[in-house]
């Protein structure tokens, strides 16, 4: 399981210490952290905790939310997020770029994202951090992420230093152009995340994620394609799901490891 | 309001007779019908009712659901739907092509759709009916429609006789390639449908539609683009929304007409 990473959001109620302990207990060598629980535990303390446990930090979630017409405060916050990623010794800051801002101007919002990422990329490069742009499933276009396809994210990653992309199965699986865009993404993939798409979509669409294997995504095919690009980084399991959040951490982390070994690892 | 069409699903609880009466009362000259209420009223009786009221039938909803590995029964049902469209004197059968079939084989499902549409297109041409392929928002890829973009639908419409596309604002608004695909769609647009995307998405994602103007879609921009292609057909207002379904038909139809006059008609 050398490349499995537990994204902390999968055990949302766990503290940083509990998540780290769970990884160690289950032989998981890498963790994806979130800013809020890291702040709760303390940035330097978290860096030490993770290092002492022998874990890698596969990514920090998350920067972004850059679509406001006045995004100066957001840019400052993103610089802090870059510093935090560097302090945690991860080279990957996941970026959820923000949605339409109530003015119906999707085209304008996308331009503001491109400008903001360009502005942040120099700072990120100096810090040794890649801004990992996460294309979001179009169901989140209005409120979370106006980058809707891998193609859009790659248009930025190809022309800016220290900018990469996240391939999150849930966000990209439906894309008719996925095969070609995964090939194109190869050198720019900063993070590969897996979970599954559940049908019917639950009452809160944000929580429509299941364990790998429980939904409609062909994760074997996708993982094989990502591996074929030469991507050699961690594979994060990131699941937002009310029932999984309500379950015991140990049970959840064990199931994550089991699904990874069963579905993902054989085709890496 | 010469080009406004009331899609019957907007007043889901209304019978065909009630929907037709509402159109006449509000000066709406066209209606989009659904197969089930038409069957309830009787096919020939509906054709006569609509003709006597002086209404056009802008479309019949819906054929499709062709992704099963054995789709012979579905093909038969689609031939009946084509016959029904012809009997109702509409040239447009809206096609919702079907989702992934539980086997995670999205690529295979898309191939089956292409084959099935090719098989049906000759029959449709003979009946004088256009199969109007409706790209569905990717949130419906698993359970309703594996055609996720206008580009995919156009790949079929461009090479098959009697095959066109539906531009439904709700399904296409997020697409980063929308501007170019609308231009490409020009001669193939068989139906233009409007409603709005509501945020947050309600508990049933199918019902996340609002009156034009109430959500995040720039319908003025989109309508202008559709009009610029030379599209001269009807504009259907199709809204799935629990609160709108619970309201009185007269109130709803009046509001549909008001929004159309306010937002759509000025830019047609």
HADDOCK unambig.tbl for C-alpha pairs under 7 A between the chains (distance, minus, plus):
assign (segid A and resid 102 and name CA) (segid B and resid 216 and name CA) 6.38 0.50 0.50
assign (segid A and resid 104 and name CA) (segid B and resid 216 and name CA) 4.88 0.50 0.50
assign (segid A and resid 104 and name CA) (segid B and resid 217 and name CA) 5.53 0.50 0.50
assign (segid A and resid 104 and name CA) (segid B and resid 218 and name CA) 5.16 0.50 0.50
assign (segid A and resid 105 and name CA) (segid B and resid 218 and name CA) 6.85 0.50 0.50
assign (segid A and resid 138 and name CA) (segid B and resid 138 and name CA) 6.61 0.50 0.50
assign (segid A and resid 138 and name CA) (segid B and resid 174 and name CA) 6.26 0.50 0.50
assign (segid A and resid 139 and name CA) (segid B and resid 139 and name CA) 5.95 0.50 0.50
assign (segid A and resid 141 and name CA) (segid B and resid 174 and name CA) 6.46 0.50 0.50
assign (segid A and resid 142 and name CA) (segid B and resid 199 and name CA) 6.90 0.50 0.50
assign (segid A and resid 142 and name CA) (segid B and resid 216 and name CA) 6.57 0.50 0.50
assign (segid A and resid 174 and name CA) (segid B and resid 138 and name CA) 6.26 0.50 0.50
assign (segid A and resid 174 and name CA) (segid B and resid 141 and name CA) 6.46 0.50 0.50
assign (segid A and resid 199 and name CA) (segid B and resid 142 and name CA) 6.90 0.50 0.50
assign (segid A and resid 202 and name CA) (segid B and resid 203 and name CA) 6.94 0.50 0.50
assign (segid A and resid 203 and name CA) (segid B and resid 202 and name CA) 6.95 0.50 0.50
assign (segid A and resid 203 and name CA) (segid B and resid 203 and name CA) 3.80 0.50 0.50
assign (segid A and resid 203 and name CA) (segid B and resid 204 and name CA) 6.18 0.50 0.50
assign (segid A and resid 204 and name CA) (segid B and resid 203 and name CA) 6.18 0.50 0.50
assign (segid A and resid 216 and name CA) (segid B and resid 102 and name CA) 6.40 0.50 0.50
assign (segid A and resid 216 and name CA) (segid B and resid 104 and name CA) 4.87 0.50 0.50
assign (segid A and resid 216 and name CA) (segid B and resid 142 and name CA) 6.56 0.50 0.50
assign (segid A and resid 217 and name CA) (segid B and resid 104 and name CA) 5.53 0.50 0.50
assign (segid A and resid 218 and name CA) (segid B and resid 104 and name CA) 5.17 0.50 0.50
assign (segid A and resid 218 and name CA) (segid B and resid 105 and name CA) 6.86 0.50 0.50
